[in-house]
Amino acid sequence: MTVRLRPGWVSVGALGVLALALGALQSVVEPALPLLQRELGISTAEAALIGNVLLVTGAAVTPVAGRLGDRYGGKRVLVGLMAVVSLGGLMAGLAPGLPVLLLGQVLQGVMVGALPLSFILVREHLTAGQSQAAIGVVVAFFTGGGTVGMAGAGPVAEALSWQWMFLLPTIVVIAATATVARLLPDDPPGRSQEGIDWAGAVLLSGTLLAFMAGLVTVTGDDGGAPPLVTGAIGAVVAALATGWVVVERRVASPMVDLRMLAKPAMWSACVLTFVMTASSGMVLFLLPQLFAVSADGYGFGAGTTGIGLLLLPGAVAGAVSDSVGGIAARRLGPRAVVVVGTVVTAATMIALASLHSAQWQLVVAKVLTAFAAGVGTTALLAGTATAIRSEDIGIATSLLVVTRVIGVALGAQVAGAILGAGADPVTGRPAESAFVTGFAVAGLVAALSLLVVRVTKDKGVQA
């Protein structure tokens, strides 16, 4: 037994190194959004797209990555995805403007598919009893990489340019991928020869992109779109979403097996994950914007480096929470962890709506919400990953990861829309009341988790 576990933990360490590099590449955008708004001359809602298109790609690619990993082997597919990520990072780093930057972010989004592939490899090389802790460790490395990117984005942008915020982490990703390809043991391909649901991936990404672009259009700084355009956007989003559901129900090998949602445990885990991450996504976008608002008003006038340092304690809390989440799920149960995290998040956001006149208040709020969201979502993820059959691990965890990234992306885009709707038409700066509304909505969204827990209490939900 000992001989088998040793190479398994070496694999976890190698995956952790890659996850660290990916986390750094993903996180550079968060503290730099105000800077990118100024450099590119874009609105608040458009700025939210920079980070969100990455998540949209991740939501669409993750189930496909899990299916490809099950068929061809997790390691082979993982290395292929990292080549795409590296190309996207180079494009973002060389981008002359917003369109190319967005395209680079789209390509980088396939990094989200690395998580379910990592879970497949963890289950391959470790015993079932150790998988929860190992999954928490891999996720913690990914979140910990965010600390590096968040702290380094400002100094790099100020010393060189904003393009180097993407180029430097990309170089590390390339080196880390080469290391993983050399050290990670090969895993045998699965027996499944099921097809890949490319139509479902395209329809899902199209639905999310149309929804987010619609929010930008409807809440634009020029007063928004007329009712006819708004209705047309809604019709397009509804048509794409309906098409995706139809495809997923009829295709032989769906990217997301919607039949799994019929299981109470899986359904409640997805709903809870979405609600928690939507609230977290709103916080993720609102705090950097408030830090950057001019100090002659209600803000603090922080630059990219200052924003990164102020957000750093929250990033550390998120890294710690992810490593704790798997252990907490095993000892206390995911339901108890979710309830505690929800109460903390909702109370913090409601309090922040009234108390946001000092930097320390925002820093403490970030720490509390990051820890609560990290523990809750990782507990749900680890609990589900170890409660199902081994052959279903790729699809089930992919479904939760998709839910997680969709929640964060939509939450951030809604927050951007709230700030955009409350912006001064002359200065473009959001009114303080817009931030108050954003924090209050984030708290109410988080509180919905308690309702979900209550509704599923008597249905034997375990995940």
N, C-alpha and C positions, 0 to 999 in steps of 0.2 A: 504493500500500500504506500509506503513512504517513497519508494522509487517512482511510483506513478505521480505523486503529488509534486515532486520537486520540479520536473519540467513544466508542470501546470502552472506553478507560481512564477516561474521564469517568463512564461507566456503572458501572465497577468501584468508583470512588470514592464514587458515590452509594449503591450497595449497601452499601459499607463503613460509611457513616454510619448507615444503618438497622440494620445488623448490630450496631454498637456500642451503639445504644440498646436493642436487644432483649437483648443480652448483659447489660446492666446490670439490666434488669427481671428476667431469669431468676436472676441471681446473688444477689439480696438475701436469698433464703431461707437459703442455706447458713450464713452466720455467725449468723443470727438464730434458728435452730432451737431452741436452748436457751431463748431468750427467749420464743418462741412457745409452747413447752411450758409455761412458767410462766404466761404470760398467759392461755392457753386451758385450762389444767388437763388436758393430754393426756399420754399415755404416750410412751415413746421410739419404739415401733413406729408409733403414730399420727402422730407428728411426721414420720416418714419419708414418710408419704403426701403431705404438703404439697408437697414437691418432686416426688414421683414421679408424681402424677396429671397434672402438666404433661407429663412425659415420655411417659406412656401416650397422651395425646391426640396428642402429636407423632408417636408411632410409628404411630398409626392414620391420621392426616391426611396425613402426608408423601407416601405413594404416591398418594393421591387428589389432592394438590396438584400432584404431578408430572404426572399424567394430565390434570388441568384445564389446567395450564400448556401442555402439548403441544397441547391442542385450542384453547384460547381466547387463548393468549398469556401469557407469563410475567408481564409487567408488570401486566396487568389482574387476574390471580388474586392476585398478591402484594399489591396494594393492598387487595383484598377481605379477605385473611387478616389484614392489619394492622388493619382495622376491628374484626374479632373479638377480636384481641389487646387492643386498646384497651378494648373493653367488659369483657373479663376483668380487666384491670388496675384499672379503676374499681370493679368488683365486689369484688375483693380488698381494695382500699383503703378501701372502705366497709363491709366485712364485720363483723357484730356477733359472729360466732363461727366455729367450725370448719367447719360445713356450707357456709356462703356462701363462705368463704375457699377451700375445696376446689373449689367450682363455678367461682369466678373463676380458679383455677389451671388447671382443665380448659380453659376458653376460651383462656387464655394459651398453652396448649400448641400451638396451631396455628402459633406462631412457628417451630417446628422445620421446618415445611413451607417456610419461606422459603429454607432452604439449597439444596434441589434446584432450586427456581425460580431462585435466583441462578446455579446452575451452568448451567442452560439459557440464561440471558441472557448469561453469560460466553462460552459456546460460540457464541452468536449474533453477538457483537460483537468477538471476538478470534480470532486464528488458533489452530489446534490446538496448535501448538508452545508457545504462551504460556498455554494454559488451565491447565496444572498450577500454575504460579506464581500465576496469578490466583485460582484456587480456594483456594490456601493463604492468600492475602491476605485474601479475604472471611472465611474461617474464623477467621483471626487477629484480624480486627476484632471478630467475635462474641465470641471468647474475651477479647479486650482489654476489651470492654465489661463483662465480668465483674469486671475489676479495679476499675472505677468503682463498680459496684454493691456489691461486697464491702467496699470501703473506706468507702463512704458509708452503708451500712445502719445501722451502729451509731450514728454521730452523729445521723442523722435520727431514728432510733427514740428515742434518749435526749432529744433536744431537742424533738421533737414527739410522735410516737407510732409504733407499729409499722405502723399503716395507711399512714402517709406513705411508708414504704419502697416501697410499690407505686404510690402516686399520683404521686410525682415522676417516676420513670422512665416511667410511662405518658404523662405530658404530653410528655416528650421523644420517645417513640415516635410520638405523634400529629404532632408538628412534623416529625420525620424522614420520616414517610410522605408528608406534603404536599410535602416537598422532593424526594423520590424521584419522586413522581407528576409533578412539573413538569420535572425534569431528565433522567430516564431515557428514552432513545429507545424508541418503541413497537416491539414485535416482532410480526411477522405471526403470526396463528394457524396452527396446523398443519393438515394435511389430514385427520388422523385424526378419525373420527366414532364411535369406540368408546365404549361405555357406561361409566359410573362404577360401580365395585364398592362400593356403599354397604353391602351385606350383609357383605362381607369386612371393611370398616372397623369395623362394629359388633361383629362376632364377635371380631376381634383385640383391640379395646379392652376388650370384656367379659371375655375370657380373662385379660388382664393385670390388670384391676381385681379380678377374682375371686381371682386368685392372691395379689395383694398384701393384699387384705382378709382372705384366709384366713390369711396369715402373721400379721397383726395379731391375729386371733382365736385362733389356735393358740398363740401365744406371749404372750398377754395377761398383764398384771401380776397378775391374779387366779388364776393357776395354769394358764391356758390352757383350751382347749376339751376336752370329753370325747372319747373315741375315736370315737363314733358321729358327732359333729359334724365331727370332723376328716376322717373317711371321706367324709361327704357333701360337704364342701368340695372334696376331691380329685376326687370324681366329677363335680361341676359344672365344675371347671376342665378336666378331661379331655374332657368332653362339648363344651364350648365350643371347645377347641383342635381337636378332631376335626372339628367342624362347620366351623371356619374352613378347615382343610386341604381338606375336601371341596368347599367353595364355591370356593376358589382353583383347584382342579383342574378344575372343571366350568364355571365362568363364562366367558363369551366374552372379557371384558376384566378379568382379575383385578387387584386392587390391588397384589399382589406376584406376579409371574410366577414361580411355583415351578419352572418348567422351566429357568429360568436357573441354578438351583442345581445342575442336572445338569452344568453346565460346571465342570470342576475349578478354573479360576481364580476363578470367582464363588463357588463353594462354600467354598473355602479362605479367601477374603477375608472372607466373612460369619462363618465360624467364628472366625477370628482376631480380627476386630473385636469379636465378642460376648465372647470370653474376656478380651480386654484391657480392654474397658470395664466388664465386671462387676467385675473387680478394682479398677479406678479408682473405680467407684461405691461400693464398700465403704470405700475410703480417704476418699472425699468425705464420707461420713457419720460415720465413726469419729473423725476428727481434731477437728472442732468439739465433739463430745460430750466428748472427753477434755480439751480445753482448758477446758471449762465446769465440769467436776467440781470440787467444793469443794476448796480448797487445804489443808484440814485432813486430807485423806486422801492419795490418790496423784495428785490432779489439780492444777489451777493456778488455779481460781476466776476465769477470765477472763470479762468481760462481752462484749456484742455488739461494741462497738468494738474491744476487745482481740482478740477472735477474728478479726475482719475484718483487722486489721493483721497478725496472725500468719499468716493464710492468704494475704495479699497477695503475698508472694514466689512462692508456688506459682502464683497466678493469672498473674503476669507471665511465669513460666516456661512456662505453658501457652500464653499468647499468642505467645511467641517460637517455641515448638515447632511450632505450627500453621503459621506462616509458613515454617518450615524444612522441614516435612514434605513439601510438594510438590516442593521442590528436591531433597531427599534421595531421593525416589522416582525422580526423573529420573536422578540421578547414580549412585546405589548400587543401586537396585532396592528395591521394597517388602519383599521377603523379608529382606534384610540389616538393614534398619531395624527390622523387627519383632523379629528375634532379639536385637539389642542392647537394644531397649527392654524386652523381656521379662526378660532377665537382670538389668537394672538394677532393674526393679520388684520381681521376686521376691526378689532379695537384700536390697533395702531393707525390704520388709515383714517378712521373717524376722528381720532385725536389729532392727526396731522392736518386735517381740514381746518382746524381751529388754531393749532400751534405749529407755525412754520416760519417764525420770525428770526430764528437763530440756526446756524449751520448744524450745531450738535443735535438739534431736534430731527433734522433730516437724516443725519448720519445714523442716529439710533433707530429711526424708523426703517432705514434700509437694512440694517443688521437684523432687526427682528423679523421683517418680512422675508428676507432672503433665507434666513435659517428655517423659518416656519414652512415656507414653500418647498425648500429643498428636502427637508425631512419628510414632509407629507407625500410629495410626488415620487421620491425615491422609494419610500416604504411601499407605496402602491405598486410601483414597477417591480421591485424585488419580490414582493409577496405574490404577485401574479406570475412572475417568471418561474417561481419554484412551486407553484400550486397546480400547474398544468402538466400534461404529458410532454416528454422530452421532444417528440417529433413536432409539437406545435409551438415550440419556444420562439422560433423566428417570426411567425405570423402574429402571435399574441403580443409579444413585446414590441413589435413594429407598430401594432395598432395603438398601443399606449404612447409610444414615442411620437407617432403622428399626432395624436390628441394633444400631447404636451407642446409640440412646436406650433400647432395651429392656435392653441390657447394663447401662447406668448405673443405670436404675431398679431392676432386679432386684437388682443388687449392693447398692445402698443399702438396699433393703427387707430383704435377708438380713442385712445388718449391723445394722439396727434390731432384727430378730428375735433375733439373737445377744445384743445388749445387753439386750433385754427379758427373754429367758430367764434371763439372769444378774443380774437386778436384785434388790436387797434388798426383800423384801415389805413392810417397814415404811417405809423411806425412799424406795424407788423408785429409788435410785441403783445403777447397774450396778457389779458387783464388778470389781476390776482384772483378774481372770482372764478376764472376758468380753471385755475389750479385747485381751488377749493372744490369745485364741482368734480374735477377729476379724482381727487382723493376720496371724496364721499362715494362716488360711483365705484371705485376700486374696493372700498370697504364693504359696500352692499353686495358686490359680486362675490367677494370672498365669503360673506355670510351665507350665500346660497348653498355652500357645501353642507352646512348644518341641516338644511332642509333635505338635501339628498340623503344624508346619513339617516335622518329620521324616517324618510319614506322607505328606505331599504332595510331598516332595522329588523323587521320581522320576516325577511325573505331569505335568511340564511346566507347573507353575503359574507364572503371570507376575504375578498381581495380589496 
